[in-house]
Amino acid sequence: MKIVQLLPELNEGGVERGTMELSRELLKMGHESIVISAGGKLTRQIEADGGKHITLDICSKNPFTAFSRMIKLRKLLKECNPDILHARSRVPAWLTYWANKKLQLPFVTTVHGFNSVSAYSAVMTKGDSVICVSSAIKSYIQEHYHTDEKKVTVIPRGIDLEKFNPENVNHDFIDAFIQKYHLNDKTIVTSVGRITQLKDLETFIHAVALAKDTIPNVIGLVVGGVREDKQNYFESLKTLVKELNIEEHIIFTGSQSQVAEIYALSDVVVSSSKKPESFGRSVAEAIAMNTPVVATEHGGVLDIIRKGENGYFYTVGSSQELARKIEDAKRLQFDGYMYIDHNFSLKQMVGKIVDVYKSI
């Protein structure tokens, strides 16, 4: 099959990474992969893997240029003559939906998040087949758009088990990281992700302050970059750490590229999002590295964490409950790699997506 994936841009992000991984795996299976976007740093990887990237502005929300861009897209699709169109975001989905009116090519959409309920967002339910990345997303679109059950398929985001494999970690990096941040003989509780208000790092910091009473050697590791527009928030977090007098228990490491190693050296990973995560890729990745996770009890993580086996849930904003669950979670032992392999592997994801393609 010849598959065209369409998304706004190809910079960092879960959708972008998923598109790149799907392209690579489709090529391994002998399919032809084309990605259309406005460009970005991941385009080089798409092409290095053997795929084709076509640059077209399907990112802009400017309504005055939408018609001309749709005409360009229609011409492009006619030249490519693909077997499947797969839109992964709202603007590309609308442009594809209208460009495809005359072409009538099989059209797949993937709903990646809890988009605002509106006519604009409804386009993600207009595919011949609609993929949802979690049961929570499926329930959401069926509640608000009454999407036909027959055309909805839940396919969780797949975890790359070559990258997130306890056997493949870079021990030199881990040793250097532990030495750099003086983490020897520490209980390491980690939050991974960009520093934003939605991550509710205040609750994480308060929980570490409480946990140190029963876990004196606890270190709260905050791993993630800070965008310019979040600098004030970041400063407020550093102020909170000082006010709680836990400067020795909280470390901000900035962005880190070797995330698998960060999970591997952690005793517990915390996902403290205020808003429901559509899937919870970081939760699945941490579990694959045999590290227990404590997460807020909503969204896609409900599909991933098995309470008392590989992690726990806590109520949004409850630092006391989080502190207790951290202590409980650090005692858990399990084979997370095999659990993710059986339920959330990249291989499984790709196979299920190809089945959807074939069905339409």
C-alpha positions in Angstrom: 0.0 0.0 0.0 0.9 3.6 -0.5 0.1 5.6 2.7 0.1 9.4 3.1 0.1 10.8 6.6 -0.8 14.4 7.1 0.1 16.6 10.1 0.8 20.3 10.7 4.6 20.2 11.3 7.4 17.7 12.1 9.0 19.1 15.2 9.1 17.5 18.6 5.9 16.1 20.1 4.0 12.9 20.6 2.0 13.1 17.3 5.2 13.9 15.3 7.1 11.1 16.9 4.3 8.7 16.3 4.1 9.7 12.6 7.8 9.2 12.2 7.8 5.8 13.9 4.7 4.6 11.9 6.4 5.7 8.6 9.6 3.8 9.5 7.7 0.6 10.4 5.4 0.8 7.4 8.6 0.9 5.2 10.0 -2.2 7.0 6.7 -4.0 6.1 7.2 -3.2 2.4 4.6 -0.4 2.2 5.3 3.0 0.6 5.2 5.9 3.1 4.7 9.6 2.3 4.4 12.4 4.9 3.0 15.8 4.1 3.6 18.7 6.5 4.9 22.2 6.7 8.3 20.8 7.6 10.4 20.6 10.7 13.5 18.9 12.1 12.1 15.4 12.0 11.7 15.5 8.2 15.4 14.4 7.9 14.6 11.3 9.9 11.6 10.5 7.8 13.8 10.6 4.7 16.7 8.8 6.3 14.4 5.9 7.1 13.5 5.7 3.4 10.2 7.6 3.5 9.3 10.7 1.4 8.4 14.0 2.9 6.5 16.7 0.9 6.5 20.2 2.3 3.1 22.0 2.1 1.5 24.5 4.4 -1.2 22.4 6.0 -0.5 24.0 9.4 -1.8 27.6 9.1 -5.2 28.3 10.5 -5.6 31.4 8.2 -9.1 30.9 6.6 -8.2 33.3 3.7 -5.6 31.0 2.3 -7.4 27.7 3.1 -9.0 27.3 -0.3 -5.8 27.8 -2.3 -4.0 25.4 0.0 -6.7 22.8 -0.4 -6.4 23.1 -4.2 -2.7 22.5 -3.9 -3.2 19.5 -1.7 -5.8 18.0 -4.0 -3.4 18.4 -7.0 -0.6 16.8 -4.9 -2.8 13.9 -3.8 -3.9 13.3 -7.4 -0.2 13.0 -8.4 0.7 10.7 -5.5 -2.4 8.5 -6.0 -2.2 6.9 -2.6 -4.2 4.0 -1.2 -4.8 5.6 2.1 -5.0 9.2 3.5 -4.3 9.4 7.2 -4.9 12.8 8.9 -3.5 13.3 12.4 -4.6 16.9 13.3 -7.5 19.2 12.7 -6.2 21.7 10.1 -4.7 18.9 7.9 -7.9 16.9 8.4 -10.1 19.7 7.1 -7.9 20.4 4.1 -7.8 16.7 3.3 -11.5 16.3 3.8 -12.3 18.9 1.2 -9.4 18.0 -1.1 -10.7 14.4 -1.1 -14.3 15.3 -2.0 -13.6 14.6 -5.7 -10.8 12.1 -5.2 -12.8 9.8 -2.9 -9.7 8.1 -1.5 -10.0 6.0 1.7 -9.6 8.4 4.6 -8.5 7.7 8.2 -8.3 10.1 11.1 -6.6 9.7 14.5 -7.9 11.5 17.5 -4.9 12.2 19.6 -6.4 14.4 22.3 -9.4 15.8 24.2 -10.0 18.6 21.6 -12.5 21.3 22.4 -16.0 20.3 21.4 -16.8 22.2 18.3 -17.7 22.0 14.6 -13.9 22.6 14.0 -12.9 19.6 16.0 -15.7 17.4 14.6 -13.6 16.8 11.4 -11.6 14.3 13.4 -14.6 12.0 13.4 -15.3 12.3 9.7 -12.8 9.6 8.5 -14.0 6.4 6.9 -12.3 4.9 10.0 -11.5 6.8 13.2 -8.6 5.7 15.4 -8.6 6.7 19.1 -5.4 6.5 21.2 -7.3 5.4 24.3 -10.6 4.2 25.6 -11.0 7.6 27.3 -10.8 9.4 23.9 -13.3 6.9 22.3 -15.8 7.6 25.1 -15.2 11.4 24.7 -15.9 11.5 20.9 -18.9 9.2 21.2 -20.4 11.3 23.9 -20.0 14.6 22.1 -20.2 13.5 18.4 -22.2 10.3 18.6 -19.6 8.7 16.3 -20.7 5.4 14.8 -19.3 2.5 17.0 -18.5 0.5 13.8 -15.9 2.9 12.5 -14.1 3.6 15.7 -11.0 1.6 16.7 -8.9 2.1 19.9 -5.2 1.7 19.1 -2.9 2.9 21.9 0.3 4.7 20.9 3.0 2.1 20.5 6.2 2.1 22.6 9.5 1.6 20.8 10.8 -1.4 22.7 14.3 -1.2 21.2 14.7 2.2 22.7 12.8 1.5 25.9 14.4 -1.8 26.9 16.1 -2.3 30.3 18.8 -4.4 28.5 19.8 -1.6 26.1 20.4 1.3 28.5 23.6 3.3 28.4 25.2 2.6 31.8 27.9 5.1 31.2 25.3 7.9 30.9 23.5 6.6 34.0 26.7 6.5 36.0 27.7 10.0 34.9 24.2 11.4 35.6 24.2 9.9 39.1 27.6 11.4 39.8 26.7 14.8 38.3 23.6 15.2 40.5 24.9 13.3 43.6 22.2 10.7 43.4 24.1 7.8 45.0 22.0 6.0 47.7 19.0 8.3 47.0 15.4 7.4 46.4 14.7 9.1 43.0 11.2 10.2 42.2 11.0 11.7 38.7 8.7 13.9 36.7 9.4 14.0 33.0 8.0 16.5 30.5 8.1 20.2 29.6 7.6 22.5 32.6 4.1 23.9 32.3 1.2 24.7 34.7 -0.7 21.6 33.3 1.9 19.3 34.8 1.0 20.5 38.3 4.6 20.5 39.5 3.5 22.3 42.6 1.7 19.2 43.8 4.8 17.1 42.9 7.1 19.4 44.9 4.7 19.5 47.9 4.5 15.7 47.8 8.3 15.4 47.9 8.4 17.8 50.9 5.9 15.4 52.7 7.6 12.2 51.5 11.0 13.2 53.0 9.6 12.7 56.5 9.3 8.9 55.8 11.9 8.7 53.0 14.8 11.0 54.2 16.9 10.3 51.2 14.2 11.2 48.6 15.1 13.3 45.6 12.5 14.9 43.4 13.9 15.0 39.8 12.2 17.4 37.5 13.3 16.6 33.9 12.1 19.0 31.2 12.8 22.1 29.3 11.4 25.6 30.0 9.9 27.6 27.1 10.4 31.3 27.2 6.7 31.9 28.0 7.0 29.6 31.0 10.0 31.2 32.7 7.8 33.0 35.3 6.1 29.7 36.2 9.5 28.1 36.5 10.7 30.8 38.8 7.6 30.4 40.9 8.5 26.7 41.3 12.0 27.5 42.4 10.6 30.0 44.9 8.2 27.3 46.3 11.2 24.9 46.8 13.0 27.6 48.8 9.8 28.3 50.9 9.5 24.6 51.7 13.2 24.5 52.6 13.8 21.4 50.4 16.5 22.8 48.1 18.5 19.6 48.8 15.5 17.4 47.7 14.5 18.9 44.4 16.7 19.0 41.3 15.8 20.7 38.0 17.8 19.0 35.3 16.5 20.8 32.2 15.7 18.8 29.0 17.4 15.4 28.6 17.6 13.4 25.4 18.3 10.0 27.0 14.9 9.6 28.6 15.0 5.8 28.8 18.0 6.0 31.1 16.3 8.6 33.3 13.4 6.2 33.8 15.8 3.3 34.4 17.7 5.2 37.2 14.4 6.3 38.9 12.7 4.5 41.7 9.3 6.0 40.9 8.0 8.1 38.1 5.1 10.6 38.7 2.7 11.8 36.1 0.9 14.7 37.8 -1.1 16.2 34.9 -4.1 18.3 35.8 -5.8 17.6 32.5 -6.4 14.0 31.4 -3.7 12.7 29.1 -5.0 11.3 25.9 -2.8 8.2 26.3 0.2 8.7 28.6 3.2 7.7 26.6 5.7 8.6 29.3 3.8 6.3 31.7 4.0 3.4 29.4 7.7 4.1 28.6 8.6 4.2 32.3 6.8 0.9 33.0 8.7 -0.7 30.1 11.8 0.3 32.0 10.4 -1.6 35.0 9.9 1.6 36.9 6.6 2.0 38.8 4.4 5.0 38.1 2.0 7.1 40.2 -0.4 9.1 38.1 -3.5 11.3 38.4 -6.6 9.2 38.1 -8.0 10.2 34.7 -7.5 10.0 30.9 -5.6 7.4 29.0 -3.3 6.3 31.8 -6.3 4.4 33.2 -5.7 1.9 30.3 -2.0 1.5 31.2 -1.5 1.4 35.0 -2.5 -1.8 36.9 -3.1 -0.5 40.4 -0.9 -2.3 42.9 1.0 -4.1 40.2 3.0 -1.5 38.3 1.7 1.7 39.9 -1.0 3.7 41.6 -3.4 6.5 41.0 -4.0 9.6 43.1 -6.5 12.5 43.1 -5.5 15.6 41.1 -3.9 18.2 43.4 -3.6 15.9 46.5 0.0 16.1 47.6 -0.6 14.0 50.7 -2.1 11.2 48.7 0.7 11.4 46.2 3.3 11.2 48.9 1.7 8.1 50.3 1.5 6.5 46.9 5.1 7.2 46.2 6.1 5.3 49.3 3.8 2.4 48.2 5.0 2.4 44.6 8.7 2.2 45.4 8.2 -1.3 46.8 6.6 -2.7 43.6 8.5 -5.3 41.5 7.2 -6.4 38.1 8.2 -7.2 34.6 7.1 -4.0 32.9 8.9 -4.7 29.7 6.9 -7.8 28.9 3.7 -6.1 30.0 4.2 -3.3 27.6 5.3 -5.7 24.9 2.1 -7.6 25.2 -0.2 -4.6 25.4 1.4 -1.3 24.1 4.3 -2.2 21.7 5.0 -0.3 18.6 4.7 -3.6 16.7 1.2 -4.1 17.9 0.2 -0.5 17.1 1.5 -0.7 13.5 -0.2 -4.1 13.0 -3.6 -2.8 14.1 -3.2 0.4 12.0 -2.4 -1.6 8.9 -5.5 -3.8 9.7 -7.6 -0.5 9.7 -6.1 0.5 6.4 -6.9 -2.9 4.8 -10.5 -2.8 6.1 -11.3 0.4 4.2 
